[in-house]
Amino acid sequence: MKTLQPPAAAEPRPAPPPAKKDRRSWTGWGFIGPFVAVFALVFLAPIAYSIYLSLFRDQLIGGNHFVGLDNYTQALQDSQFWDSLARVGLFLLIQVPIMLGIALLVALALDSGRLYGKSFFRITIFLPYAVPAVVATLMWGFMYGTKYGLVRDINDAFGVTLPNLLSPDWVLASIGNIVTWEFVGYNMLIFYSALRVIPTSLYEAAEIDGASQWRIVRSIKLPAIRGSIVIATIFSIIGSFQLFNEPSILRPLAPNALTTDYTPNFYTYSLSFNGQQHNYSATVAIIMGLITMVVAYVVQLRGMRKGA
């Protein structure tokens, strides 16, 4: 009589070599490693060093001393800082809507297909953005001068007296004109690029329904490019809070109107390089960074909210 043999147990599959698995897990880090290193070096490290500086104060006796949040308390009570912040806030509320409105109107005109020579107009409007800010500011500054340039020529030619555009009452509007001239083309290109990717089937359906051009703009184009409008608005807000080139370059032409604390960035620069107050300068810069971040985030939330 034959005895039944129990079936042989299945042999387990060999586990993959751990070294190969480890190599696979590090492959992703190999791709993003260079970016992480550069990002940490040029972005995170300066922020960390600025925060470190803001916690100390350079004193005549004893050198640098840890003062905690005393610099922040001083900055929040600094009338020069608040005056400069109010100035750029006013600049932002007036100049940004005007600039973005002009850019949007130009982009809609170019996208309408009814503008003859739109390629010429597109490159002409974008061209000022290619002009360096220093060159643009110097050019407009000499045009504004009442003792030279375009304003003086108009006064002499027509026997009129135009207002001094570099006076304390007009210099902020003059800077706003320069910034608008520089960046209308940049924002126009953002809006125009967004308009070009809207499906043409939406326009065809609207024409079949008898929608007017204004209705197409209001119901199709503007909702479709809302994300681009929000992005351009955020960029413009950040640029307004960082206003520095124009007032610093125009200051030799208008020393009585443009003080060293005219904008927060100009104030920070003056504290650091003219007053040697590096710790307090870092404090003001950190506060401005936080304010800019909060305002930009609020605008993003409000702009991307459904039904907004």
ABEGO torsion letter per residue (X at the ends): XBBBBBBBBBBBBBBBBAAAAAAAAAAAAAAAAAAAAAAAAAAAAAAAAAAAAAABBBBABGEBBBAEAAAAAAAAABAAAAAAAAAAAAAAAAAAAAAAAAAAAAAAAAAAGABBGAAAAAAAAAAAAABBAAAAAAAAAAAABAABEAAAAAAAAAGBBBBBAABAAAAAAAAAAAAAAAAAAAAAAAAAAAAAABBAAAAAAAAAAGBBAAAAAAAAAAAAAAAAAAAAAAAAAAAAAABAAAAAAAAAABAAABBAAABAAAAAAAAAAAAGBAAAAAAAAAAAAAAAAAAAAAAAAAAABBGX
